[in-house]
Amino acid sequence: MLSPKSSCTVNQMSGTELAYIGDVVFELFVRSRHVWPQKRTTDLQNLVVGLVRAENQSALLKKLKETFPLSDRESQVLSRGRNSVTRSKNRRNPAAYQDSTSIEALIGYVYINDPDRCQELLAWFDTVIDEPME
């Protein structure tokens, strides 16, 4: 029910389209794991925003590349996501934004293409997301 149409061809999707889906999957993952025990809505929102912001995702990407075994195809998706970002002078940290788009594209790709691999990736995030980021 939450998957794309069966006619969706994930390998023909742009990095931006994959990141669009990956952003939602990642945010739902973060929100779901922090909603309990109960918190004030503003505290929950601040926690979630801190974890899904580009700078945090950039640090997660660095850890991911060091410790999570990626297939050649997944590495290509990371590059495709990174290269899909258009440069904007309004962004404070363009490199972090490229990294976050890259990791979101990977999440979107595995979410659509391989639900079991998506679970592996989210389980890995679960082990590192609360560690202090550099």
N, CA, C and O atoms as a printed pandas DataFrame, in Angstrom:
     atom_number atom_name residue_name chain_id  residue_number  x_coord  y_coord  z_coord
0              1         N          MET        A               1    0.812   -1.199    0.000
1              2        CA          MET        A               1    0.000    0.000    0.000
2              3         C          MET        A               1    0.858    1.267    0.000
3              4         O          MET        A               1    0.489    2.266   -0.616
4              5         N          LEU        A               2    1.985    1.227    0.679
5              6        CA          LEU        A               2    2.850    2.403    0.716
6              7         C          LEU        A               2    3.961    2.349   -0.328
7              8         O          LEU        A               2    4.808    3.241   -0.378
8              9         N          SER        A               3    3.963    1.334   -1.141
9             10        CA          SER        A               3    4.979    1.204   -2.180
10            11         C          SER        A               3    4.536    1.930   -3.445
11            12         O          SER        A               3    3.345    2.163   -3.653
12            13         N          PRO        A               4    5.506    2.286   -4.287
13            14        CA          PRO        A               4    5.150    2.930   -5.552
14            15         C          PRO        A               4    4.369    1.976   -6.450
15            16         O          PRO        A               4    4.288    0.777   -6.184
16            17         N          LYS        A               5    3.812    2.513   -7.488
17            18        CA          LYS        A               5    3.095    1.687   -8.465
18            19         C          LYS        A               5    4.013    0.595   -8.974
19            20         O          LYS        A               5    5.228    0.779   -9.050
20            21         N          SER        A               6    3.442   -0.526   -9.318
21            22        CA          SER        A               6    4.243   -1.647   -9.806
22            23         C          SER        A               6    4.972   -1.299  -11.105
23            24         O          SER        A               6    5.959   -1.946  -11.454
24            25         N          SER        A               7    4.498   -0.297  -11.808
25            26        CA          SER        A               7    5.157    0.117  -13.044
26            27         C          SER        A               7    6.402    0.970  -12.792
27            28         O          SER        A               7    7.118    1.317  -13.731
28            29         N          CYS        A               8    6.657    1.306  -11.534
29            30        CA          CYS        A               8    7.822    2.126  -11.178
30            31         C          CYS        A               8    9.106    1.365  -11.499
31            32         O          CYS        A               8    9.271    0.216  -11.090
32            33         N          THR        A               9    9.997    1.996  -12.219
33            34        CA          THR        A               9   11.297    1.421  -12.531
34            35         C          THR        A               9   12.340    2.222  -11.772
35            36         O          THR        A               9   12.747    3.302  -12.201
36            37         N          VAL        A              10   12.769    1.680  -10.637
37            38        CA          VAL        A              10   13.634    2.415   -9.715
38            39         C          VAL        A              10   14.935    2.863  -10.370
39            40         O          VAL        A              10   15.456    3.926  -10.035
40            41         N          ASN        A              11   15.463    2.077  -11.290
41            42        CA          ASN        A              11   16.725    2.448  -11.926
42            43         C          ASN        A              11   16.583    3.591  -12.919
43            44         O          ASN        A              11   17.583    4.136  -13.384
44            45         N          GLN        A              12   15.353    3.957  -13.246
45            46        CA          GLN        A              12   15.132    5.088  -14.137
46            47         C          GLN        A              12   14.746    6.348  -13.376
47            48         O          GLN        A              12   14.520    7.396  -13.980
48            49         N          MET        A              13   14.670    6.249  -12.060
49            50        CA          MET        A              13   14.329    7.417  -11.251
50            51         C          MET        A              13   15.569    8.284  -11.049
51            52         O          MET        A              13   16.685    7.775  -10.942
52            53         N          SER        A              14   15.361    9.572  -11.000
53            54        CA          SER        A              14   16.482   10.490  -10.766
54            55         C          SER        A              14   16.893   10.433   -9.300
55            56         O          SER        A              14   16.140    9.966   -8.446
56            57         N          GLY        A              15   18.089   10.910   -9.028
57            58        CA          GLY        A              15   18.554   11.002   -7.649
58            59         C          GLY        A              15   17.639   11.857   -6.802
59            60         O          GLY        A              15   17.428   11.574   -5.623
60            61         N          THR        A              16   17.097   12.899   -7.399
61            62        CA          THR        A              16   16.180   13.787   -6.675
62            63         C          THR        A              16   14.888   13.064   -6.318
63            64         O          THR        A              16   14.374   13.219   -5.210
64            65         N          GLU        A              17   14.367   12.281   -7.244
65            66        CA          GLU        A              17   13.141   11.522   -6.964
66            67         C          GLU        A              17   13.372   10.481   -5.875
67            68         O          GLU        A              17   12.533   10.306   -4.992
68            69         N          LEU        A              18   14.502    9.795   -5.938
69            70        CA          LEU        A              18   14.821    8.815   -4.900
70            71         C          LEU        A              18   14.982    9.499   -3.544
71            72         O          LEU        A              18   14.516    8.983   -2.528
72            73         N          ALA        A              19   15.638   10.654   -3.527
73            74        CA          ALA        A              19   15.826   11.394   -2.278
74            75         C          ALA        A              19   14.491   11.885   -1.723
75            76         O          ALA        A              19   14.308   11.935   -0.507
76            77         N          TYR        A              20   13.581   12.238   -2.583
77            78        CA          TYR        A              20   12.254   12.690   -2.165
78            79         C          TYR        A              20   11.562   11.599   -1.351
79            80         O          TYR        A              20   10.970   11.876   -0.308
80            81         N          ILE        A              21   11.639   10.356   -1.834
81            82        CA          ILE        A              21   11.056    9.224   -1.117
82            83         C          ILE        A              21   11.886    8.913    0.130
83            84         O          ILE        A              21   11.333    8.691    1.206
84            85         N          GLY        A              22   13.201    8.896   -0.015
85            86        CA          GLY        A              22   14.081    8.578    1.114
86            87         C          GLY        A              22   13.946    9.547    2.264
87            88         O          GLY        A              22   14.051    9.146    3.423
88            89         N          ASP        A              23   13.716   10.816    1.972
89            90        CA          ASP        A              23   13.513   11.833    3.013
90            91         C          ASP        A              23   12.318   11.459    3.882
91            92         O          ASP        A              23   12.388   11.546    5.108
92            93         N          VAL        A              24   11.242   11.050    3.261
93            94        CA          VAL        A              24   10.021   10.689    3.994
94            95         C          VAL        A              24   10.249    9.425    4.818
95            96         O          VAL        A              24    9.843    9.359    5.978
96            97         N          VAL        A              25   10.887    8.435    4.233
97            98        CA          VAL        A              25   11.150    7.177    4.940
98            99         C          VAL        A              25   12.034    7.440    6.154
99           100         O          VAL        A              25   11.761    6.933    7.242
100          101         N          PHE        A              26   13.089    8.230    5.976
101          102        CA          PHE        A              26   14.007    8.518    7.079
102          103         C          PHE        A              26   13.307    9.307    8.182
103          104         O          PHE        A              26   13.475    9.010    9.365
104          105         N          GLU        A              27   12.533   10.299    7.800
105          106        CA          GLU        A              27   11.836   11.084    8.825
106          107         C          GLU        A              27   10.821   10.234    9.580
107          108         O          GLU        A              27   10.700   10.362   10.799
108          109         N          LEU        A              28   10.099    9.379    8.888
109          110        CA          LEU        A              28    9.155    8.489    9.562
110          111         C          LEU        A              28    9.897    7.554   10.515
111          112         O          LEU        A              28    9.434    7.308   11.629
112          113         N          PHE        A              29   11.035    7.037   10.086
113          114        CA          PHE        A              29   11.868    6.182   10.935
114          115         C          PHE        A              29   12.259    6.931   12.211
115          116         O          PHE        A              29   12.099    6.405   13.312
116          117         N          VAL        A              30   12.766    8.149   12.068
117          118        CA          VAL        A              30   13.212    8.924   13.235
118          119         C          VAL        A              30   12.033    9.270   14.135
119          120         O          VAL        A              30   12.117    9.119   15.353
120          121         N          ARG        A              31   10.940    9.729   13.545
121          122        CA          ARG        A              31    9.760   10.077   14.353
122          123         C          ARG        A              31    9.243    8.856   15.109
123          124         O          ARG        A              31    8.916    8.953   16.292
124          125         N          SER        A              32    9.167    7.711   14.435
125          126        CA          SER        A              32    8.622    6.498   15.052
126          127         C          SER        A              32    9.454    6.045   16.244
127          128         O          SER        A              32    8.900    5.577   17.238
128          129         N          ARG        A              33   10.758    6.174   16.161
129          130        CA          ARG        A              33   11.596    5.667   17.246
130          131         C          ARG        A              33   11.685    6.630   18.424
131          132         O          ARG        A              33   12.142    6.242   19.499
132          133         N          HIS        A              34   11.259    7.875   18.244
133          134        CA          HIS        A              34   11.365    8.849   19.338
134          135         C          HIS        A              34   10.024    9.299   19.902
135          136         O          HIS        A              34    9.990   10.106   20.831
136          137         N          VAL        A              35    8.933    8.802   19.365
137          138        CA          VAL        A              35    7.624    9.263   19.826
138          139         C          VAL        A              35    7.289    8.730   21.229
139          140         O          VAL        A              35    6.439    9.287   21.924
140          141         N          TRP        A              36    7.965    7.647   21.635
141          142        CA          TRP        A              36    7.734    7.081   22.962
142          143         C          TRP        A              36    9.056    6.935   23.667
143          144         O          TRP        A              36   10.016    6.526   23.016
144          145         N          PRO        A              37    9.191    7.235   24.944
145          146        CA          PRO        A              37    8.134    7.700   25.836
146          147         C          PRO        A              37    7.678    9.113   25.469
147          148         O          PRO        A              37    8.370    9.869   24.787
148          149         N          GLN        A              38    6.506    9.420   25.946
149          150        CA          GLN        A              38    5.872   10.685   25.577
150          151         C          GLN        A              38    6.783   11.872   25.865
151          152         O          GLN        A              38    7.502   11.917   26.863
152          153         N          LYS        A              39    6.720   12.825   24.949
153          154        CA          LYS        A              39    7.458   14.076   25.077
154          155         C          LYS        A              39    6.510   15.204   24.685
155          156         O          LYS        A              39    5.503   14.988   24.011
156          157         N          ARG        A              40    6.847   16.375   25.112
157          158        CA          ARG        A              40    6.083   17.525   24.607
158          159         C          ARG        A              40    6.326   17.602   23.110
159          160         O          ARG        A              40    7.409   17.273   22.625
160          161         N          THR        A              41    5.315   18.036   22.395
161          162        CA          THR        A              41    5.408   18.085   20.936
162          163         C          THR        A              41    6.592   18.931   20.482
163          164         O          THR        A              41    7.284   18.561   19.533
164          165         N          THR        A              42    6.833   20.046   21.136
165          166        CA          THR        A              42    7.958   20.895   20.722
166          167         C          THR        A              42    9.289   20.192   20.972
167          168         O          THR        A              42   10.211   20.322   20.167
168          169         N          ASP        A              43    9.405   19.450   22.074
169          170        CA          ASP        A              43   10.641   18.708   22.343
170          171         C          ASP        A              43   10.841   17.605   21.304
171          172         O          ASP        A              43   11.951   17.393   20.815
172          173         N          LEU        A              44    9.763   16.913   20.977
173          174        CA          LEU        A              44    9.834   15.859   19.961
174          175         C          LEU        A              44   10.247   16.452   18.619
175          176         O          LEU        A              44   11.110   15.907   17.931
176          177         N          GLN        A              45    9.636   17.553   18.258
177          178        CA          GLN        A              45    9.946   18.200   16.979
178          179         C          GLN        A              45   11.404   18.644   16.937
179          180         O          GLN        A              45   12.082   18.444   15.929
180          181         N          ASN        A              46   11.889   19.241   18.013
181          182        CA          ASN        A              46   13.286   19.688   18.047
182          183         C          ASN        A              46   14.250   18.510   17.932
183          184         O          ASN        A              46   15.270   18.606   17.249
184          185         N          LEU        A              47   13.933   17.405   18.595
185          186        CA          LEU        A              47   14.763   16.206   18.521
186          187         C          LEU        A              47   14.798   15.661   17.094
187          188         O          LEU        A              47   15.865   15.360   16.558
188          189         N          VAL        A              48   13.625   15.540   16.492
189          190        CA          VAL        A              48   13.534   14.995   15.139
190          191         C          VAL        A              48   14.261   15.896   14.143
191          192         O          VAL        A              48   15.029   15.413   13.311
192          193         N          VAL        A              49   14.023   17.184   14.226
193          194        CA          VAL        A              49   14.669   18.123   13.303
194          195         C          VAL        A              49   16.184   18.034   13.437
195          196         O          VAL        A              49   16.896   18.077   12.435
196          197         N          GLY        A              50   16.680   17.911   14.659
197          198        CA          GLY        A              50   18.118   17.782   14.872
198          199         C          GLY        A              50   18.699   16.545   14.216
199          200         O          GLY        A              50   19.826   16.571   13.720
200          201         N          LEU        A              51   17.935   15.460   14.211
201          202        CA          LEU        A              51   18.435   14.205   13.651
202          203         C          LEU        A              51   18.311   14.125   12.133
203          204         O          LEU        A              51   19.107   13.445   11.486
204          205         N          VAL        A              52   17.329   14.805   11.557
205          206        CA          VAL        A              52   17.141   14.710   10.106
206          207         C          VAL        A              52   17.776   15.873    9.350
207          208         O          VAL        A              52   17.718   15.910    8.121
208          209         N          ARG        A              53   18.375   16.816   10.058
209          210        CA          ARG        A              53   18.975   17.958    9.362
210          211         C          ARG        A              53   20.197   17.530    8.552
211          212         O          ARG        A              53   20.825   16.511    8.839
212          213         N          ALA        A              54   20.514   18.307    7.560
213          214        CA          ALA        A              54   21.558   17.949    6.592
214          215         C          ALA        A              54   22.898   17.668    7.258
215          216         O          ALA        A              54   23.578   16.716    6.874
216          217         N          GLU        A              55   23.293   18.458    8.234
217          218        CA          GLU        A              55   24.601   18.269    8.868
218          219         C          GLU        A              55   24.681   16.915    9.578
219          220         O          GLU        A              55   25.722   16.260    9.542
220          221         N          ASN        A              56   23.603   16.499   10.215
221          222        CA          ASN        A              56   23.586   15.202   10.892
222          223         C          ASN        A              56   23.609   14.068    9.868
223          224         O          ASN        A              56   24.314   13.075   10.050
224          225         N          GLN        A              57   22.845   14.219    8.800
225          226        CA          GLN        A              57   22.847   13.196    7.759
226          227         C          GLN        A              57   24.218   13.103    7.088
227          228         O          GLN        A              57   24.631   12.018    6.679
228          229         N          SER        A              58   24.912   14.203    6.973
229          230        CA          SER        A              58   26.253   14.197    6.409
230          231         C          SER        A              58   27.194   13.359    7.276
231          232         O          SER        A              58   27.988   12.575    6.758
232          233         N          ALA        A              59   27.103   13.527    8.590
233          234        CA          ALA        A              59   27.921   12.730    9.504
234          235         C          ALA        A              59   27.523   11.252    9.439
235          236         O          ALA        A              59   28.379   10.370    9.504
236          237         N          LEU        A              60   26.220   10.991    9.310
237          238        CA          LEU        A              60   25.760    9.601    9.166
238          239         C          LEU        A              60   26.309    8.973    7.892
239          240         O          LEU        A              60   26.690    7.803    7.886
240          241         N          LEU        A              61   26.349    9.747    6.819
241          242        CA          LEU        A              61   26.876    9.229    5.560
242          243         C          LEU        A              61   28.335    8.828    5.705
243          244         O          LEU        A              61   28.751    7.788    5.193
244          245         N          LYS        A              62   29.108    9.643    6.397
245          246        CA          LYS        A              62   30.524    9.321    6.618
246          247         C          LYS        A              62   30.643    7.989    7.363
247          248         O          LYS        A              62   31.431    7.128    6.970
248          249         N          LYS        A              63   29.866    7.817    8.434
249          250        CA          LYS        A              63   29.878    6.560    9.191
250          251         C          LYS        A              63   29.401    5.396    8.335
251          252         O          LYS        A              63   29.961    4.301    8.385
252          253         N          LEU        A              64   28.368    5.646    7.558
253          254        CA          LEU        A              64   27.815    4.603    6.691
254          255         C          LEU        A              64   28.883    4.077    5.745
255          256         O          LEU        A              64   29.050    2.866    5.604
256          257         N          LYS        A              65   29.599    4.975    5.101
257          258        CA          LYS        A              65   30.631    4.575    4.148
258          259         C          LYS        A              65   31.754    3.793    4.828
259          260         O          LYS        A              65   32.379    2.932    4.210
260          261         N          GLU        A              66   32.006    4.095    6.098
261          262        CA          GLU        A              66   33.088    3.429    6.833
262          263         C          GLU        A              66   32.685    2.059    7.367
263          264         O          GLU        A              66   33.529    1.169    7.481
264          265         N          THR        A              67   31.403    1.876    7.698
265          266        CA          THR        A              67   31.042    0.676    8.462
266          267         C          THR        A              67   29.917   -0.171    7.876
267          268         O          THR        A              67   29.709   -1.296    8.329
268          269         N          PHE        A              68   29.196    0.328    6.898
269          270        CA          PHE        A              68   28.072   -0.424    6.339
270          271         C          PHE        A              68   28.456   -0.909    4.952
271          272         O          PHE        A              68   28.788   -0.094    4.091
272          273         N          PRO        A              69   28.421   -2.216    4.710
273          274        CA          PRO        A              69   28.821   -2.729    3.398
274          275         C          PRO        A              69   27.802   -2.380    2.318
275          276         O          PRO        A              69   26.659   -2.837    2.351
276          277         N          LEU        A              70   28.227   -1.576    1.376
277          278        CA          LEU        A              70   27.364   -1.156    0.273
278          279         C          LEU        A              70   27.693   -1.952   -0.983
279          280         O          LEU        A              70   28.855   -2.248   -1.263
280          281         N          SER        A              71   26.661   -2.288   -1.727
281          282        CA          SER        A              71   26.881   -2.925   -3.027
282          283         C          SER        A              71   27.361   -1.855   -4.011
283          284         O          SER        A              71   27.261   -0.658   -3.741
284          285         N          ASP        A              72   27.873   -2.297   -5.136
285          286        CA          ASP        A              72   28.298   -1.350   -6.172
286          287         C          ASP        A              72   27.120   -0.479   -6.608
287          288         O          ASP        A              72   27.266    0.730   -6.794
288          289         N          ARG        A              73   25.965   -1.098   -6.767
289          290        CA          ARG        A              73   24.766   -0.358   -7.196
290          291         C          ARG        A              73   24.383    0.687   -6.153
291          292         O          ARG        A              73   24.026    1.810   -6.510
292          293         N          GLU        A              74   24.451    0.337   -4.879
293          294        CA          GLU        A              74   24.113    1.297   -3.821
294          295         C          GLU        A              74   25.106    2.454   -3.800
295          296         O          GLU        A              74   24.710    3.597   -3.571
296          297         N          SER        A              75   26.364    2.183   -4.031
297          298        CA          SER        A              75   27.365    3.255   -4.118
298          299         C          SER        A              75   27.067    4.180   -5.292
299          300         O          SER        A              75   27.241    5.394   -5.192
300          301         N          GLN        A              76   26.616    3.600   -6.404
301          302        CA          GLN        A              76   26.229    4.412   -7.561
302          303         C          GLN        A              76   25.033    5.298   -7.228
303          304         O          GLN        A              76   24.970    6.450   -7.657
304          305         N          VAL        A              77   24.094    4.762   -6.469
305          306        CA          VAL        A              77   22.912    5.548   -6.081
306          307         C          VAL        A              77   23.335    6.707   -5.184
307          308         O          VAL        A              77   22.806    7.810   -5.313
308          309         N          LEU        A              78   24.280    6.472   -4.279
309          310        CA          LEU        A              78   24.792    7.566   -3.440
310          311         C          LEU        A              78   25.354    8.682   -4.324
311          312         O          LEU        A              78   25.067    9.859   -4.104
312          313         N          SER        A              79   26.143    8.311   -5.310
313          314        CA          SER        A              79   26.720    9.310   -6.225
314          315         C          SER        A              79   25.635   10.012   -7.027
315          316         O          SER        A              79   25.680   11.228   -7.217
316          317         N          ARG        A              80   24.668    9.248   -7.491
317          318        CA          ARG        A              80   23.580    9.842   -8.271
318          319         C          ARG        A              80   22.807   10.857   -7.430
319          320         O          ARG        A              80   22.434   11.925   -7.917
320          321         N          GLY        A              81   22.573   10.515   -6.172
321          322        CA          GLY        A              81   21.877   11.447   -5.282
322          323         C          GLY        A              81   22.697   12.695   -5.036
323          324         O          GLY        A              81   22.175   13.808   -5.084
324          325         N          ARG        A              82   23.986   12.512   -4.769
325          326        CA          ARG        A              82   24.871   13.644   -4.504
326          327         C          ARG        A              82   24.940   14.570   -5.714
327          328         O          ARG        A              82   24.909   15.793   -5.571
328          329         N          ASN        A              83   25.032   13.989   -6.892
329          330        CA          ASN        A              83   25.178   14.787   -8.106
330          331         C          ASN        A              83   23.876   15.434   -8.562
331          332         O          ASN        A              83   23.887   16.293   -9.443
332          333         N          SER        A              84   22.760   15.032   -7.972
333          334        CA          SER        A              84   21.477   15.600   -8.392
334          335         C          SER        A              84   21.191   16.951   -7.740
335          336         O          SER        A              84   20.258   17.649   -8.134
336          337         N          VAL        A              85   21.988   17.312   -6.753
337          338        CA          VAL        A              85   21.762   18.561   -6.025
338          339         C          VAL        A              85   22.199   19.735   -6.877
339          340         O          VAL        A              85   23.313   19.765   -7.401
340          341         N          THR        A              86   21.302   20.703   -7.008
341          342        CA          THR        A              86   21.673   21.932   -7.696
342          343         C          THR        A              86   22.277   22.878   -6.668
343          344         O          THR        A              86   21.811   22.968   -5.532
344          345         N          ARG        A              87   23.274   23.549   -7.070
345          346        CA          ARG        A              87   23.956   24.477   -6.164
346          347         C          ARG        A              87   23.063   25.695   -5.903
347          348         O          ARG        A              87   22.399   26.212   -6.802
348          349         N          SER        A              88   23.073   26.125   -4.657
349          350        CA          SER        A              88   22.301   27.310   -4.288
350          351         C          SER        A              88   23.114   28.129   -3.305
351          352         O          SER        A              88   23.674   27.586   -2.353
352          353         N          LYS        A              89   23.180   29.403   -3.524
353          354        CA          LYS        A              89   23.943   30.238   -2.604
354          355         C          LYS        A              89   23.174   30.508   -1.314
355          356         O          LYS        A              89   23.716   31.113   -0.389
356          357         N          ASN        A              90   21.916   30.067   -1.241
357          358        CA          ASN        A              90   21.124   30.274   -0.036
358          359         C          ASN        A              90   21.380   29.212    1.028
359          360         O          ASN        A              90   20.933   29.367    2.165
360          361         N          ARG        A              91   22.081   28.152    0.692
361          362        CA          ARG        A              91   22.349   27.081    1.647
362          363         C          ARG        A              91   23.619   27.404    2.422
363          364         O          ARG        A              91   24.631   27.810    1.850
364          365         N          ARG        A              92   23.543   27.213    3.745
365          366        CA          ARG        A              92   24.704   27.499    4.583
366          367         C          ARG        A              92   25.821   26.479    4.401
367          368         O          ARG        A              92   27.001   26.818    4.494
368          369         N          ASN        A              93   25.448   25.236    4.145
369          370        CA          ASN        A              93   26.446   24.182    4.037
370          371         C          ASN        A              93   26.114   23.295    2.832
371          372         O          ASN        A              93   25.514   22.232    2.990
372          373         N          PRO        A              94   26.498   23.723    1.651
373          374        CA          PRO        A              94   26.148   22.967    0.438
374          375         C          PRO        A              94   26.662   21.531    0.444
375          376         O          PRO        A              94   25.979   20.638   -0.058
376          377         N          ALA        A              95   27.845   21.287    1.000
377          378        CA          ALA        A              95   28.393   19.924    1.026
378          379         C          ALA        A              95   27.518   19.016    1.888
379          380         O          ALA        A              95   27.255   17.873    1.516
380          381         N          ALA        A              96   27.071   19.516    3.028
381          382        CA          ALA        A              96   26.195   18.715    3.895
382          383         C          ALA        A              96   24.875   18.437    3.191
383          384         O          ALA        A              96   24.321   17.345    3.317
384          385         N          TYR        A              97   24.374   19.409    2.459
385          386        CA          TYR        A              97   23.123   19.223    1.731
386          387         C          TYR        A              97   23.301   18.152    0.642
387          388         O          TYR        A              97   22.405   17.335    0.428
388          389         N          GLN        A              98   24.438   18.154   -0.037
389          390        CA          GLN        A              98   24.716   17.119   -1.039
390          391         C          GLN        A              98   24.776   15.742   -0.376
391          392         O          GLN        A              98   24.238   14.767   -0.902
392          393         N          ASP        A              99   25.435   15.671    0.784
393          394        CA          ASP        A              99   25.521   14.402    1.509
394          395         C          ASP        A              99   24.144   13.913    1.932
395          396         O          ASP        A              99   23.835   12.728    1.806
396          397         N          SER        A             100   23.318   14.826    2.434
397          398        CA          SER        A             100   21.986   14.413    2.900
398          399         C          SER        A             100   21.135   13.934    1.727
399          400         O          SER        A             100   20.379   12.973    1.866
400          401         N          THR        A             101   21.249   14.591    0.583
401          402        CA          THR        A             101   20.508   14.151   -0.596
402          403         C          THR        A             101   21.015   12.780   -1.040
403          404         O          THR        A             101   20.235   11.940   -1.488
404          405         N          SER        A             102   22.292   12.563   -0.916
405          406        CA          SER        A             102   22.900   11.286   -1.270
406          407         C          SER        A             102   22.349   10.155   -0.404
407          408         O          SER        A             102   21.931    9.118   -0.919
408          409         N          ILE        A             103   22.351   10.358    0.899
409          410        CA          ILE        A             103   21.883    9.306    1.810
410          411         C          ILE        A             103   20.371    9.098    1.664
411          412         O          ILE        A             103   19.890    7.969    1.763
412          413         N          GLU        A             104   19.630   10.172    1.432
413          414        CA          GLU        A             104   18.183   10.044    1.220
414          415         C          GLU        A             104   17.892    9.279   -0.074
415          416         O          GLU        A             104   16.943    8.497   -0.132
416          417         N          ALA        A             105   18.704    9.501   -1.109
417          418        CA          ALA        A             105   18.524    8.759   -2.363
418          419         C          ALA        A             105   18.748    7.264   -2.126
419          420         O          ALA        A             105   18.012    6.430   -2.652
420          421         N          LEU        A             106   19.763    6.935   -1.337
421          422        CA          LEU        A             106   20.019    5.529   -1.022
422          423         C          LEU        A             106   18.833    4.925   -0.269
423          424         O          LEU        A             106   18.392    3.822   -0.589
424          425         N          ILE        A             107   18.326    5.634    0.712
425          426        CA          ILE        A             107   17.180    5.137    1.479
426          427         C          ILE        A             107   15.984    4.941    0.553
427          428         O          ILE        A             107   15.305    3.917    0.625
428          429         N          GLY        A             108   15.723    5.914   -0.315
429          430        CA          GLY        A             108   14.615    5.794   -1.264
430          431         C          GLY        A             108   14.789    4.608   -2.190
431          432         O          GLY        A             108   13.833    3.888   -2.480
432          433         N          TYR        A             109   16.010    4.409   -2.651
433          434        CA          TYR        A             109   16.302    3.300   -3.561
434          435         C          TYR        A             109   16.034    1.953   -2.901
435          436         O          TYR        A             109   15.341    1.110   -3.470
436          437         N          VAL        A             110   16.581    1.743   -1.698
437          438        CA          VAL        A             110   16.385    0.436   -1.063
438          439         C          VAL        A             110   14.944    0.256   -0.596
439          440         O          VAL        A             110   14.435   -0.865   -0.567
440          441         N          TYR        A             111   14.292    1.346   -0.234
441          442        CA          TYR        A             111   12.879    1.260    0.162
442          443         C          TYR        A             111   12.032    0.723   -0.996
443          444         O          TYR        A             111   11.174   -0.139   -0.804
444          445         N          ILE        A             112   12.284    1.244   -2.190
445          446        CA          ILE        A             112   11.510    0.837   -3.362
446          447         C          ILE        A             112   11.975   -0.514   -3.900
447          448         O          ILE        A             112   11.155   -1.358   -4.263
448          449         N          ASN        A             113   13.275   -0.715   -3.949
449          450        CA          ASN        A             113   13.847   -1.854   -4.651
450          451         C          ASN        A             113   13.964   -3.128   -3.817
451          452         O          ASN        A             113   13.811   -4.227   -4.352
452          453         N          ASP        A             114   14.231   -3.001   -2.524
453          454        CA          ASP        A             114   14.531   -4.178   -1.707
454          455         C          ASP        A             114   14.142   -3.925   -0.248
455          456         O          ASP        A             114   14.975   -3.470    0.536
456          457         N          PRO        A             115   12.902   -4.209    0.126
457          458        CA          PRO        A             115   12.439   -3.942    1.489
458          459         C          PRO        A             115   13.307   -4.595    2.571
459          460         O          PRO        A             115   13.484   -4.018    3.644
460          461         N          ASP        A             116   13.847   -5.786    2.306
461          462        CA          ASP        A             116   14.708   -6.429    3.305
462          463         C          ASP        A             116   15.996   -5.629    3.510
463          464         O          ASP        A             116   16.463   -5.455    4.636
464          465         N          ARG        A             117   16.556   -5.151    2.405
465          466        CA          ARG        A             117   17.771   -4.335    2.508
466          467         C          ARG        A             117   17.457   -3.009    3.201
467          468         O          ARG        A             117   18.283   -2.485    3.948
468          469         N          CYS        A             118   16.288   -2.480    2.958
469          470        CA          CYS        A             118   15.872   -1.251    3.631
470          471         C          CYS        A             118   15.817   -1.485    5.146
471          472         O          CYS        A             118   16.257   -0.637    5.923
472          473         N          GLN        A             119   15.285   -2.620    5.554
473          474        CA          GLN        A             119   15.253   -2.959    6.986
474          475         C          GLN        A             119   16.667   -3.059    7.555
475          476         O          GLN        A             119   16.918   -2.603    8.671
476          477         N          GLU        A             120   17.593   -3.651    6.798
477          478        CA          GLU        A             120   18.997   -3.727    7.238
478          479         C          GLU        A             120   19.575   -2.329    7.443
479          480         O          GLU        A             120   20.233   -2.052    8.447
480          481         N          LEU        A             121   19.317   -1.464    6.477
481          482        CA          LEU        A             121   19.844   -0.105    6.551
482          483         C          LEU        A             121   19.249    0.649    7.727
483          484         O          LEU        A             121   19.976    1.320    8.460
484          485         N          LEU        A             122   17.940    0.551    7.920
485          486        CA          LEU        A             122   17.306    1.235    9.048
486          487         C          LEU        A             122   17.780    0.653   10.381
487          488         O          LEU        A             122   17.929    1.390   11.356
488          489         N          ALA        A             123   18.018   -0.653   10.435
489          490        CA          ALA        A             123   18.548   -1.272   11.661
490          491         C          ALA        A             123   19.948   -0.727   11.952
491          492         O          ALA        A             123   20.301   -0.498   13.109
492          493         N          TRP        A             124   20.741   -0.521   10.902
493          494        CA          TRP        A             124   22.070    0.076   11.095
494          495         C          TRP        A             124   21.929    1.498   11.633
495          496         O          TRP        A             124   22.621    1.879   12.577
496          497         N          PHE        A             125   21.031    2.281   11.029
497          498        CA          PHE        A             125   20.801    3.639   11.533
498          499         C          PHE        A             125   20.417    3.607   13.004
499          500         O          PHE        A             125   20.855    4.448   13.789
500          501         N          ASP        A             126   19.598    2.634   13.368
501          502        CA          ASP        A             126   19.131    2.524   14.750
502          503         C          ASP        A             126   20.289    2.362   15.729
503          504         O          ASP        A             126   20.197    2.791   16.879
504          505         N          THR        A             127   21.374    1.746   15.278
505          506        CA          THR        A             127   22.519    1.527   16.171
506          507         C          THR        A             127   23.428    2.738   16.289
507          508         O          THR        A             127   24.188    2.840   17.251
508          509         N          VAL        A             128   23.370    3.662   15.331
509          510        CA          VAL        A             128   24.331    4.781   15.333
510          511         C          VAL        A             128   23.699    6.159   15.446
511          512         O          VAL        A             128   24.404    7.132   15.717
512          513         N          ILE        A             129   22.407    6.267   15.249
513          514        CA          ILE        A             129   21.798    7.595   15.115
514          515         C          ILE        A             129   21.882    8.444   16.391
515          516         O          ILE        A             129   21.914    9.673   16.322
516          517         N          ASP        A             130   21.917    7.793   17.537
517          518        CA          ASP        A             130   21.966    8.560   18.787
518          519         C          ASP        A             130   23.390    8.806   19.290
519          520         O          ASP        A             130   23.581    9.456   20.318
520          521         N          GLU        A             131   24.390    8.288   18.568
521          522        CA          GLU        A             131   25.776    8.563   18.935
522          523         C          GLU        A             131   26.104    9.999   18.588
523          524         O          GLU        A             131   25.541   10.562   17.649
524          525         N          PRO        A             132   27.017   10.597   19.344
525          526        CA          PRO        A             132   27.417   11.970   18.996
526          527         C          PRO        A             132   28.014   12.021   17.592
527          528         O          PRO        A             132   28.839   11.182   17.229
528          529         N          MET        A             133   27.601   12.988   16.823
529          530        CA          MET        A             133   28.107   13.160   15.465
530          531         C          MET        A             133   29.242   14.167   15.471
531          532         O          MET        A             133   29.289   15.082   16.292
532          533         N          GLU        A             134   30.150   13.971   14.532
533          534        CA          GLU        A             134   31.311   14.871   14.428
534          535         C          GLU        A             134   30.929   16.178   13.795
535          536         O          GLU        A             134   31.777   17.054   13.629
